[in-house]
């Protein structure tokens, strides 16, 4: 099935059932803006509200009637549909607790449901939306495009909020910086440096896999961020990281 056909099916379902308008979110709009969208094999969909869950069920039903698919509902509530080599992730519609007061403090009164979801995401570069015709990119929080232009990983909210509401976001910041060739914003580095144990919220396996992928993209940046964030003593030291860990440890002792 071609991507445009799939998106047309999803758009029609949403329209016929009076769901909120769905958009492509996550890495695809970001990569489209960066002109690095060569192939779409992982598609993130959101409606900005809970109708995304109904949309996921309806899409799975329609696709399952014609194609061999695999559907999985994760612990966080998001639905994944595997159709051949394509994975479609429907948003969990996670909203940060107390988001209305948090946004009010930022001068944002009466935020839309979509704004609440996007501000609750990890980084501004991942908070863009793209229309189903793959032509229009929208920046509802008015920071994503600028931070992509500046090549920076920046939290949608204060790091203390962003990192304590999801267990995998610190290592994801390192991974994305290495993958995209971005810098990590100083506010993130400073906060993690004061709370280095936060990186352990992920499992050892997930941490090791993500750090190894970061090393594949840019080992120098990965190692630099691990040191700047002061997290060496809070991550699993794989065979790949061990030589650098020993070197860092020796360096710290010699500077003591």
DRENTIBA-496122 format. One record per residue: x, y negated, z negated of N, C-alpha, C in turn. Coordinates in steps of 0.001 Angstrom, whole numbers, padded with zeros to 6 digits, always signed. Each point is the difference from the previous one (the first is absolute). Layout:
BEGIN
XYZXYZXYZ/...
END
This chain:
BEGIN
+000840+001194+000000-000840-001194+000000+000879-001250+000000/-000336-000952+000863+000743-001247+000060-000381-000890-001192/+000959-000834-000423-000202-000852-001164-001204-000926+000194/-000123-000594+001177-001112-000926+000235-001346+000706-000120/-000054+001252+000436-001241+000768-000113-000332+000267-001463/+001014+000353-000770-000195+000249-001422-000482-001250-000722/+000632-001130+000287-000397-001255-000636-001407-000409+000413/-000364+000285+001241-001348-000301+000465-001030+000819-000760/+000310+001270-000251-000903+000863-000766-000184-000547-001413/+001103-000374-000637-000079-000522-001367-000775-001314-000048/+000265-000868+000976-000699-001279+000039-001495+000172+000214/-000371+000938+000856-001412+000260+000271-000699+000556-001232/+000649+000932-000678-000577+000565-001225-000247-001095-001030/+000994-000849-000203-000127-001082-000988-001134-000938+000364/-000118-000320+001277-001043-000918+000448-001391+000618-000141/-000139+001244+000432-001314+000656-000039-000500+000219-001418/+000923+000213-000926-000382+000266-001385+000070-001251-000873/+000256-001124+000650+000014-001291-000697+001072-000068-001091/+001134+000662+000232+001131-000117-000919+000739-001314+000280/+000811-000421-000949+000833-001186+000237+000954+000276+001157/+000397-001042+000691+000854+000160+001176+001333+000640-000379/+000373+001068+000662+001292+000623-000303+001149-000670+000749/+001169+000045-000625+001219-000542+000598+001131+001008-000179/+001006-000134+000837+001252+000731-000194+000838-000797-000986/+000579+000673-000975+000809-000700-001003+001321+000748-000199/+000756-000398-001022+001253+000690-000304+001124-000338+000958/+000763+001022+000388+001205-000224+000787-000233-000308+001470/-001143+000411+000544-000224-000200+001438-000072-001475+000392/-000787-000842-000688+000019-001430+000348+001380-000627-000187/+000683+000404-001068+001354-000514-000254+000931+000339+001152/-000002+001267+000408+000893+000428+001074-000402-000618+001345/-001309-000212+000184-000468-000674+001214+000554-001422+000055/-000048-000704-001129+000507-001369-000058+001514-000027+000211/+000681+001019-000494+001452+000094+000161+000389+000507+001395/-000998+000352+000799+000217+000561+001339+000790+001306-000069/-000336+000795-001027+000649+001297-000184-001020+001141+000015/-001171-000275+000540-001065+000997+000010+000079+000803+001299/+000891+000992+000007+000183+000821+001190-001011+001147+000057/-000304+000564-001168-000891+001146-000049-000772-000027-001307/-001289+000243+000063-000828+000012-001208-000294+001442-000376/+000598+000458-001093-000281+001351-000480-000553-000015-001425/-000130-001199-000573-000517-000146-001362-000835-001271-000045/-001307+000169-000064-000921-001122+000113-000701-000226-001330/+000045-001234-000511-000679-000357-001248-001229-000841+000322/-001127+000374-000601-001272-000674+000277-000609-000519-001297/-000542-001223+000048-000725-000539-001148-001211-000799+000464/-000996-000050-000851-001136-000906+000217+000021-001103-001051/+000908+000120-000969+000084-000985-001073-000976+000255-001131/-000809+001046+000134-000943+000333-001073-000254+001510+000012/-000940+000449-000822-000215+001429-000184-000654+000688+001193/-000466-000772+000993-000549+000657+001186+001070+000777+000764/+001270-000253-000316+001076+000747+000655-000088+001482-000323/-000497+000354-001192-000121+001408-000378-001075+000690+000840/-001128-000682+000208-001061+000556+000842+000469+000109+001453/+000746-001000+000454+000538+000029+001357+000911+001206+000185/+000842+000263-000979+000922+001138+000078-000765+001318+000148/-001062+000172-000794-000804+001223+000061-000680+000148+001360/-000535-001109+000501-000709+000054+001282+000963+000273+001158/+001166-000624-000041+000994+000229+001053+000462+001458-000021/+000224+000540-001192+000423+001397-000119-001065+000940+000575/-001259-000328-000249-001103+000835+000497-000068-000037+001522/+000108-001183+000573-000078-000152+001456+001200+000669+000682/+001199-000264-000514+001197+000583+000610+000030+001516-000182/-000433+000448-001189+000020+001430-000290-000922+000814+000875/-001015-000649+000574-000935+000704+000880+000618+000301+001364/+001072-000712+000353+000597+000173+001326+001471+000426-000033/+000686-000313-001113+001434+000238-000051+000385+000763-001272/+001173+000595+000053+000556+000647-001185+000668-001081-000852/-000548-000245-001176+000555-001027-000873+000241+000578-001391/+000799-000695-000757+000226+000346-001402-000303-001242-000822/-000890+000120-000968-000421-001143-000813+000395+000225-001452/+000534-001044-000620+000425+000098-001401-000354-001286-000728/-000613+000150-001166-000290-001152-000853+001010+000003-001140/+000825-001044-000086+001068-000072-000991-000548-000394-001373/+000851+000150-001003-000393-000317-001380-000385-001464-000157/+000618-000878+000796-000308-001429-000124-001265-000395+000759/-000625+000963+000686-001259-000273+000669+000095-000236+001496/+001218-000121+000547+000088-000237+001434-000120+001324+000764/-000569-000068+001183-000216+001187+000832+000991+000011+001150/+000600+001156+000246+000904+000176+001133-000602+001014+000966/+000014-000339+001275-000444+000908+001050+001172+000233+000942/+000353+001252+000198+001067+000351+000941-000641+000503+001283/+000278-000688+001080-000517+000349+001315+001200+000162+000927/+000419+001223+000224+001220+000230+000761+001192-000599-000732/+000759-000826+000699+001167-000653-000609-000347-001313-000690/-001266-000385+000042-000424-001276-000575-000595+000200-001390/+000456-000818-000951-000601-000013-001331-000751-001315-000174/-001262+000111-000408-000829-001174-000237-000267-000085-001494/+000457-001080-000627-000215-000211-001435-001053-001084-000190/-001066+000356-000681-001033-000971-000352+000268-000507-001411/+000004-001299-000166+000397-000644-001250-000737+000554-001216/+000705+000020-001125-000626+000362-001275-000856-001143-000535/+000163-001185+000621-000677-001217-000453+000363-000309-001457/+001270+000219-000329+000463-000321-001354-000023-001509-000218/-000530-000405-001141-000038-001409-000389+000703-000145-001341/+000975-000871-000081+000723-000227-001250-000962-000451-001093/+000042+000630-001173-000868-000426-001102+000186-001490-000310/-001117-000691-000188+000067-001428-000307+000383-000866+001172/-000189+000499+001228+000467-000721+001185-000636-001383+000137/-001262-000146-000412-000656-001308+000162+000716-001087-000801/+000348+000301-001256+000696-000979-000833+001427-000231+000505/+000630+001071+000483+001362-000128+000528+000015-000935+001206/-000963+000183+000889-000054-000841+001194-000467-001418-000330/-000877-000111-000985-000448-001329-000422+001184-000820-000500/+000920+000660-000705+001203-000689-000488+000891-000467+001150/-000154+000647+001153+000753-000398+001186-000761-001031+000832/-001160-000422-000496-000798-000988+000713-000933+000595+001028/-000216+001322-000092-000883+000673+000949-001295+000345-000723/-001033-000765+000251-001292+000218-000632-000929+000753+000943/-000842+000862-000560-000958+000785+000775+000667+000738+001170/+001028+000779-000288+000674+000743+001072-000941+001026+000626/+000204+000269+001269-000781+001028+000682+000453+001384-000470/-000823+000995+000275+000385+001368-000342+001295+000383+000698/+000152-000427+001240+001218+000315+000740+001217-000657-000642/-000125-001236-000433+001115-000670-000677+000392+000749-001277/-000991+000441-000745+000283+000731-001243+000806+001260+000288/-000387+000720+001049+000742+001222+000323+001407-000307+000480/+000123-000988+000868+001316-000279+000578+000965-000562-001034/-000472-000862-000891+000874-000487-001071+000387+001129-000949/-000807+001055-000045+000295+001136-000871+001012+000955+000634/+000365-000234+001251+000986+000845+000675+001411-000327-000476/+000966+000738+000527+001358-000128-000514+000709-001276+000448/+000216-000147+001313+000826-001097+000496-000722-000773+001102/+000339-001263+000112-000697-000873+000936+000135+000478+001442/+001121+000630+000335+000194+000474+001374-000948+001143+000337/-000597+000611-001034-000954+001095+000207-001442-000449-000209/-000221-001292-000124-001340-000512-000292-000619-000707+001198/+000449+000342+001194-000582-000541+001220-001121+000915+000488/-000874-000538+000830-001063+000768+000645+000146-000131+001510/-000428+001028+000700+000009-000076+001459-001340+000513+000528/-000534-000698+000996-001271+000383+000604+000158+001313+000759/-001114+000664+000232+000026+001299+000660+000390-000076+001475/+000014-001189+000578+000484-000116+001379+001520-000158+000048/+000628+000036-001182+001466-000059-000143+000586-001329+000477/-000833-001043+000039+000472-001283+000522+000127-001092-001063/-000864+000028-000996-000050-001102-000962+000517+000420-001359/+000985-000729-000528+000544+000238-001341-000477-001112-000921/-000529+000395-001144-000564-000949-000966+000811+000072-001287/+000208-001148-000631+000789-000086-001232-000864-000610-001107/-000914+000784-000591-000957-000556-000965+000631-000625-001236/+001188+000480-000421+000601-000590-001195+000992-001117+000347/+000134-000253+001305+000788-001141+000494+001450+000011-000477/+000582+001190-000110+001404+000121-000379+000737+001034+000850/-000762+000973+000518+000626+001120+000679+000845-000389+001197/-000551-000827+000876+000725-000372+001215+001264-000782-000318/-000086-000916-000960+001171-000798-000379+001100+000886-000586/-000395+000929-000876+001006+000858-000633+000619+000967+001002/-000762+000404+000994+000569+000829+001059+000991-000825+000822/-000371-001230+000302+000916-000877+000723+001288-000218-000784/-000137-000129-001323+001166-000217-000860+000726+001297-000332/-000558+001133+000451+000576+001330-000246+000169+000256-001494/-001118-000151-000721+000026+000188-001453-001097+000935-000464/+000360+000855-000969-000976+000825-000700-000468-000805-001202/-001270-000375-000017-000559-000841-001055-001289+000650-000508/-000192+000014-001299-001225+000555-000577-001201-000886+000308/-001166+000619+000163-001220-000771+000225-000409-000759-001256/+000264+000590-001163-000232-000652-001284+001336-000074-000729/-000006-000453-001238+001240-000025-000775+000534+001418-000128/+001330+000197+000072+000563+001346-000078-000473+000798-001216/-000170-000661-001132-000441+000694-001204-001370+000623+000149/-000830-000593+000853-001333+000558+000276+000104+001066+001095/+000683-000348+001073+000108+000903+001151+000614+001341-000374/+001077-000035-000793+000731+001231-000275-000595+000840-001121/-000812-000594-000831-000598+000781-001088-001359+000579+000389/-000481-000322+001203-001287+000552+000439+000177+001132+001002/+001230+000277+000419+000255+001121+000899+001388+000548-000257/+000100+001299-000172+001232+000619-000467+001119+000084+001039/-000299-000222+001272+001025+000229+001021+000526-001277+000661/-000355-001150-000518+000272-001221+000750+001434-000503-000088/+000705+000284-001071+001386-000478-000090+000869+000698+001038/-000074+001321+000029+000819+000730+000974-000463-000313+001420/-001280-000316+000154-000499-000369+001327+000591-001332+000453/+000230-000916-000921+000635-001273+000353+001399+000249+000558/+000738+000902-000652+001348+000337+000462-000058+000650+001382/-000921+000939+000138-000149+000722+001270-000364-000945+001145/-000980-000880-000221-000424-000912+001055+001098-000989+000378/+000738-000469-001003+001097-000923+000287+001029+000664+000907/+000314+001261-000301+000969+000736+000814-000553+000290+001392/-001257+000385+000072-000614+000348+001284-000157-001209+000911/-000452-001113-000561-000325-001174+000804+001163-000977+000163/+001050+000189-000814+001100-000958+000031-000358-001291-000699/-000884+000092-001000-000445-001164-000767+000807-000123-001291/-000037-001189-000591+000511-000204-001350-001149+000169-000990/+000332+000389-001217-001001+000090-001060-000004-001321-000758/-001163-000572-000170-000113-001298-000661+000628+000019-001390/+000627-001101-000378+000698-000094-001281-000938+000268-001176/-001263-000398+000122-000940+000219-001107-000178+001486-000282/+000062+000824+001047-000112+001449-000165+001248+000555-000670/+001156-000402+000511+001258+000501-000563+000120-000388-001465/-000312-001234-000323+000113-000470-001384-000947+000759-000918/-001226+000253+000460-000971+000688-000856+000401+001458-000222/+000391+000677+001083+000383+001410-000132+001259+000130-000856/+000907-000936+000132+001227+000039-000800-000320-000031-001484/-001071-000689-000368-000411-000061-001404-000853+001206-000400/-000518+000729+000975-000851+001169-000276+000411+001155+000919/+001267+000417-000036+000485+001000+000964-000687+001356-000119/-000544+000295-001179-000657+001298-000192-001259+000139+000850/-000518-001113+000530-001233+000039+000778+000147+000852+001252/+001224+000155+000498+000220+000784+001209-000259+001479-000235/+000015+000433-001266-000198+001413-000317-001463+000415+000057/-000893-000924+000274-001421+000337+000036-000310+001035+001067/+000816+000067+001038-000180+001032+001015+000630+001303-000448/-000356+001113+000658+000619+001285-000315+001439+000010+000504/+000819+000887-000570+001390+000087+000452+000071+000338+001486/-000880+000882+000425+000000+000395+001412-000330-001183+000904/-001059-000743-000344-000397-001129+000846+001059-001091-000006/+000620-000242-001163+001065-000998-000080+001185+000398+000875/+000402+001265-000114+001149+000487+000773-000276-000094+001495/-001191+000422+000420-000340-000035+001426+000000-001432+000532/-000580-000927-000769-000084-001388+000466+001378-000651+000041/+000819+000273-001003+001346-000583-000024+000866+000584+001111/-000156+001286+000275+000754+000601+001100-000405-000609+001340/-001297-000272+000168-000454-000644+001227+000558-001421+000108/+000045-000700-001139+000586-001346-000007+001474+000067+000392/+000706+000996-000519+001410+000179+000338+000166+000284+001494/-000947+000739+000586+000064+000279+001433-000062-001294+000816/-000837-000935-000461-000165-001260+000729+001169-000962-000234/+000377-000201-001258+001035-000988-000311+000612+000321-001362/+001044+000825-000024+000599+000396-001284+000569-001172-000782/+000606-000950+000682+000599-001136-000709-001062-000814-000730/-001105-000289+000663-001062-000779-000629-000639+000790-001149/-000199+001292+000215-000597+000845-001040+000845+000007-001254/+001283+000224+000151+000907+000048-001153+000095-001360-000688/+000022-001051+000793+000072-001356-000557-001229-000288-000865/-001179+000382+000484-001232-000256-000746-000075+000849-001265/+000469+001224+000070+000012+000850-001197+000853-000634-001097/+001109-000601+000402+000870-000654-000979-000598-001314-000487/-000518-000799+000923-000581-001298-000387-001200+000176-000929/-000771+001069+000220-001173+000250-000836+000340+000738-001291/+001249+000449-000100+000460+000666-001220-000776+001286-000296/-000267+000785+001054-000839+001191-000182+000769+001316+000108/+001330-000054+000094+000766+001225+000188-000272+001044-001093/-000182-000445-001210-000214+000941-001101-001452+000460-000117/-000821-000404+000951-001422+000333-000067-000492+000712+001255/+000917+000457+000831-000388+000718+001215+000684+001363+000013/-000589+000985+000695+000686+001293+000155+001216-000191+000898/+001136+000479-000445+001232-000162+000773+000179+001217+000894/-000378-000133+001234+000126+001083+000967+001459+000155+000423/+000280+001071+000710+001369+000217+000485+000453-001168+000875/-000946-000546+000712+000337-001108+000896+000360-001262-000772/-000665-000230-001127+000236-001212-000776+001133+000152-001017/+000339+001230-000334+000943+000228-001099+001332-000735+000171/+000663+000070+001171+001285-000709+000137-000113-001500-000289/-001101-000612+000405-000186-001434-000207-000346-000289-001463/-000726+000917-000619-000342-000140-001415+001272+000022-000849/+000898+000943+000289+001265+000098-000740+000825-001261+000202/+000049-000464+001240+000756-001207+000305-000573-001197-000757/-001342-000111-000034-000655-001104-000705+000252+000095-001478/-000072+001210-000553+000231+000221-001423+001423-000378-000393/+000961+000409+000824+001410-000344-000274+000204-001506+000053/-000663-000625+000982+000125-001447+000146-000558-000734-001204/-001113+000531-000525-000618-000638-001176+000896+000132-001225/+000646+001158-000139+000883+000210-001141+001251-000879+000079/+000505-000148+001216+001201-000811+000147-000272-001473-000228/-001247-000415+000196-000375-001395-000209-000431-000279-001436/-000126+001070-000777-000466-000146-001387+001092-000622-000873/
END
